[in-house]
Amino acid sequence: MIPVTKTFLPPIEEYLTHLQKVWDLKWLTNRGPLIRELEDKIKDVLRVKHIIITNNGTIPLQIAVKLFGNHGEVITTPFSYVATTSSIVWENCKPVFVDIDPDHLTIDEKKIEAAITSKTTAILATHVFGNPCNVEVIETIAKKHNLKVIYDGAHCFGVNYNNTSIFNYGDVSTCSFHATKLFQTGEGGALFCNSSELYEKLFYSHNFGHNGPEDFLAPGINGKSSELHAAMGLTVLPYVNRIITDRKKIIDYYLKNLSPGKLKVLKIREGTEWNYSYFPVIFESETVLLEAIKKLNESGIFPRRYFYPSLNTLRYLNTQKMPVSESVAQTIACLPLYSGLEENDLERICNIINSVL
Ligand SMILES: *Cc1c(COP(=O)(O)O)cnc(C)c1O
């Protein structure tokens, strides 16, 4: 069976070395030494100013929307994972969708200003498959209209833009360390920001609002991760460059061997050092996509329709049509991509897809 992804697991002995420290100290959570060590190491590796590791990649979105959304309208993309939209709704804000750029698949920055009203409080956009949004234009619009910018960077571990981590853009950026993501701690995620003042707010928000053991500054939630998850992160982190190199090789193979012209691939924004986190292909129609998926499944190969459906079509929302996002969501699939995926399997995948094109 060839799934769309397989979690990278380092040698278990290395994991046990980190776990041994947990057993020695009997300190399992509440910001123990391993979480703090992992935060420091990630700060060094990615060159970011502030990080708070959280228990998944959704809680950071909810915390950011809680702090910035103010029960207003949040401009967002319909082409993302459901957590982007549901976090806005969960925090009693209204998602206002802006369609996407058909090449980069990120929010179409040219259409943002038309969606701004007196109720708009923030923009929450996704760096889709690790491909950065047009962060310069979005920053200019946000400044002009006094809006906060949140980036869902769930896919972005290791992505640089203009020689700096993509997490350095926006007021707040988030990441996911879920088992299916490039860098994983089982479940996990993070908040990133540049402002020290904002860091304090995000920090107490992810820890019940605590300001010392018996003082609470504001309402908060439990967004903490544990030492057991941090042990996984410390074990996987040294392998991140290898994981990225492995993926690049596979994507290069796909690009070389899939029939050109009939499939559309993601256009990476200029100035990006990409992490090769996904390999999405866009078929000419949903019929061809479904035919390809059927043939692949018959051979035990399981690509994933991702992202699907377009989020403006969620049954609990009632919003306007988003033609580009809906069309892309109906015709896109991510192909298998993970360390250890072998060349003979890649050859089979390419042959099957080429045969339906
Ligand atoms: C995975 C993902 C999330 C959610 O992250 P979790 O760690 O699973 O909570 C949010 N947004 C996007 C774009 C994702 O791909």
PDBQT file of the ligand as one rigid body, heavy atoms in Angstrom, charges set to zero:
ROOT
HETATM    1  C1  LIG A 401      -2.855  20.477   9.469  1.00  0.00    +0.000 C 
HETATM    2  C2  LIG A 401      -3.412  21.831   9.263  1.00  0.00    +0.000 A 
HETATM    3  C3  LIG A 401      -3.976  22.564  10.318  1.00  0.00    +0.000 A 
HETATM    4  C4  LIG A 401      -4.270  21.968  11.657  1.00  0.00    +0.000 C 
HETATM    5  O1  LIG A 401      -3.173  21.495  12.333  1.00  0.00    +0.000 OA
HETATM    6  P1  LIG A 401      -3.395  20.401  13.489  1.00  0.00    +0.000 P 
HETATM    7  O2  LIG A 401      -2.026  20.263  14.065  1.00  0.00    +0.000 OA
HETATM    8  O3  LIG A 401      -3.864  19.141  12.810  1.00  0.00    +0.000 OA
HETATM    9  O4  LIG A 401      -4.379  20.939  14.452  1.00  0.00    +0.000 OA
HETATM   10  C5  LIG A 401      -4.361  23.878  10.089  1.00  0.00    +0.000 A 
HETATM   11  N1  LIG A 401      -4.224  24.440   8.870  1.00  0.00    +0.000 NA
HETATM   12  C6  LIG A 401      -3.697  23.757   7.821  1.00  0.00    +0.000 A 
HETATM   13  C7  LIG A 401      -3.546  24.456   6.512  1.00  0.00    +0.000 C 
HETATM   14  C8  LIG A 401      -3.306  22.419   7.975  1.00  0.00    +0.000 A 
HETATM   15  O5  LIG A 401      -2.831  21.743   6.929  1.00  0.00    +0.000 OA
ENDROOT
TORSDOF 0
